[in-house]
Each structure stands twice: as structure tokens, then as C-alpha cells.
Amino acid sequence: MNHKHLSKFLSLILRHKPEVVGITLDENGWADVQELLDKIKQSGKEINFEQLQEIVANNDKKRFTFDETRQKIRANQGHSIAVKLNLGAIQPPDILYHGTAKKYVPSIMEKGLLKGKRQHVHLSGDRETAIKVGRRHGKPKVLIVHAAKMAEEGHVFYQSKNMVWLTDHVPPNYIEEASPS
């Protein structure tokens, strides 16, 4: 199995369904590395510690992180299961971006950005990342989020280790469509 497929499989396990391989994440989303490797092998997929290290180091979205001892691993954000990432609130920049597919824009402009099954709405600090995210869902559309104004008005923001901005909900009055570049 190549690294891209293993990375997607790790995302499934560490963000959404650890039961797929029969592991349990602790309350902060950490999994024991050796147990994870053993259970993945038992599920019929080949992975060793060196491959896992390469995936963590080279994942383009920096989705995973080891603890300081490299005995535990977790996803940095994007969970659909309840975990405490222990992120402190942080002041966002004036503007953040959200990438989506053009077909979703009317609903977003009506209801705002909703976290859906995830723990948070995901925002990026740059337009290029938002475009990449939007492409995964169809013809990309970039939305501008007036984050500093949201924070001034009581909305809380966090930033994950891989620099993704997180918040609970973005009401439509803080969103505008970015002009095409």
C-alpha cells in the first residue's frame, strides 16, 4: 500500500473510526503507536514504524503528530469523534479563507459555515490552501471570513498544530465571496 493510501487510512482511524482496526483513542485523541501498527497489520495492511514516520513528516497537510517520545500519535484536527485537542483560544488575523465547491455557496451564504460531523469549522490563512480544499469538492470557490471581527464579537478561534484555523460556526454575516483571481 502506498503512502497516500496509508495516510488516508490513518486519517480514517485517527480522525473518525478507530474501531476499524480495533483501537481506542484516549480523550485527547492519542493512540499508542505500537498498538496502532500491530492492529493495522492485523487488518491486512503493511506498515512499519519507518513508514509511519515518513507519513507524519511528509504529509502535505501535516495531519498527524507524534508526542515527544514518539510512542503516541494523533491527528492534529478534523475529528468527527469527540477528542480534546487542548488548544488555547488565539486571536485570528483579520481575514481567513474557506475553500468549498461553488455548488455549496448559496447554502453557506444562507446558513453560514457549519461544522457538520466535525468538531470545528476549518479555515485557512491563505487563499491557495482554500483553493486546494475547494477542489476536492468540485469547482472551487474561495470565501473570505472576517475573523477578527468575529473574535471582537465573541467568537472563539483556535489554531491546530498544522496551522488550520478552527471555530465552532461562521455566521453568514461574516462571510463574503472572494473575487476570482
C-alpha positions in Angstrom: 0.0 0.0 0.0 1.5 3.4 -1.0 1.9 6.3 1.4 -1.1 8.2 0.1 -3.4 5.3 0.8 -1.8 4.7 4.2 -2.2 8.3 5.1 -5.9 8.2 4.2 -6.3 5.0 6.2 -4.6 6.7 9.2 -7.0 9.6 8.8 -9.9 7.3 8.9 -8.5 5.6 12.1 -7.2 8.7 14.0 -10.0 11.2 13.0 -13.1 9.2 12.5 -13.2 5.4 13.2 -10.5 3.9 15.4 -12.7 0.9 15.7 -11.9 0.0 12.1 -8.7 -1.6 13.4 -9.9 -2.1 17.0 -8.0 0.6 18.8 -9.3 3.2 21.3 -8.0 6.8 21.3 -7.6 8.5 24.6 -9.6 11.6 25.5 -7.1 13.8 23.7 -7.1 11.7 20.5 -3.8 9.9 21.1 -3.2 6.3 20.0 -0.3 4.1 21.2 2.0 3.8 18.2 2.9 0.1 18.6 -0.7 -0.9 19.1 -1.7 1.1 16.0 1.0 -0.6 13.9 0.0 -4.0 15.2 -3.7 -3.5 14.6 -3.1 -2.1 11.1 -1.1 -5.2 10.3 -3.8 -7.5 11.7 -6.3 -5.7 9.4 -4.2 -6.9 6.4 -2.3 -3.7 5.6 1.5 -3.4 5.7 3.1 -0.6 7.6 6.2 -0.3 9.8 7.4 2.5 12.1 9.7 4.0 9.5 6.8 4.3 7.0 4.7 5.9 9.8 7.4 8.4 10.5 7.6 9.3 6.8 3.9 9.8 6.6 3.9 12.1 9.6 6.9 14.0 8.3 5.8 14.3 4.7 2.0 14.6 4.8 1.3 17.7 2.7 -1.4 18.8 5.2 0.6 17.8 8.3 -2.4 15.9 9.6 -0.6 13.8 12.2 1.8 14.4 15.0 3.8 12.2 17.4 4.2 13.0 21.1 7.7 13.9 22.2 8.6 10.3 22.9 7.2 9.0 19.5 5.2 6.4 21.4 1.9 8.1 20.7 0.3 9.6 17.6 -2.8 11.6 16.8 -4.5 13.6 14.1 -4.0 17.4 14.5 -7.6 18.3 13.7 -10.6 17.2 11.6 -12.1 14.7 14.1 -15.7 13.6 13.8 -15.3 11.8 17.1 -15.1 13.7 20.4 -11.5 14.4 21.4 -9.9 17.2 23.5 -7.1 18.8 21.5 -6.3 21.1 24.3 -5.9 24.1 22.0 -5.9 27.5 23.6 -8.0 30.3 22.2 -6.0 32.6 19.9 -6.6 35.9 18.2 -7.1 35.3 14.4 -5.8 37.5 11.7 -8.3 40.0 10.1 -9.1 37.6 7.3 -9.2 33.9 7.0 -10.4 31.7 4.0 -12.6 28.8 3.4 -12.5 26.6 0.3 -15.6 24.9 -0.9 -17.3 23.9 -4.1 -19.3 26.5 -6.0 -22.5 24.4 -5.6 -22.4 24.9 -1.8 -22.0 28.7 -1.8 -25.8 29.5 -1.8 -26.4 27.3 1.3 -23.3 28.7 3.1 -24.4 32.3 2.4 -27.7 31.5 3.9 -26.7 29.4 6.9 -23.0 30.2 7.4 -20.2 27.7 7.7 -21.3 24.7 9.8 -19.0 22.1 11.4 -21.2 19.3 10.3 -19.9 16.0 11.7 -16.5 17.5 12.6 -15.7 19.3 15.9 -14.9 22.6 14.2 -15.2 24.6 11.0 -11.8 24.6 9.2 -10.4 27.8 7.9 -7.0 28.6 6.2 -4.7 31.5 6.5 -4.1 31.7 2.8 -6.2 31.7 -0.4 -4.0 28.9 -2.1 -4.9 26.4 0.6 -8.5 27.3 0.4 -8.5 26.7 -3.4 -6.9 23.2 -2.9 -9.6 22.4 -0.3 -12.4 23.6 -2.6 -11.1 21.5 -5.5 -11.7 18.3 -3.5 -15.4 19.0 -3.6 -15.9 20.3 -7.2 -15.3 23.6 -8.9 -13.5 25.6 -6.2 -14.9 28.7 -4.6 -13.0 30.7 -2.0 -14.9 32.5 0.7 -13.4 35.3 2.8 -14.1 35.1 6.6 -13.9 38.3 8.6 -12.3 36.5 11.5 -11.0 39.5 13.6 -14.5 41.0 13.5 -15.9 37.6 14.6 -13.4 37.5 17.5 -14.2 41.0 18.5 -17.9 40.0 18.7 -17.2 37.0 21.0 -16.4 34.1 18.6 -13.5 31.9 19.7 -10.7 30.7 17.4 -8.1 28.0 17.8 -5.1 27.1 15.6 -4.1 23.4 15.3 -0.5 22.3 15.2 -0.7 22.1 11.4 -1.8 25.8 11.2 -5.5 25.1 10.4 -7.8 27.7 12.0 -10.8 26.3 13.9 -14.0 27.8 15.2 -17.5 26.4 16.0 -19.5 28.3 13.4 -19.2 31.1 11.0 -22.4 33.1 10.7 -23.2 34.3 7.1 -22.8 38.0 8.0 -19.0 37.4 8.4 -18.6 35.7 5.0 -18.1 37.2 1.6 -17.3 35.6 -1.7 -13.7 36.2 -2.9 -13.4 37.7 -6.3 -11.9 35.4 -9.0 -8.1 35.6 -9.2 
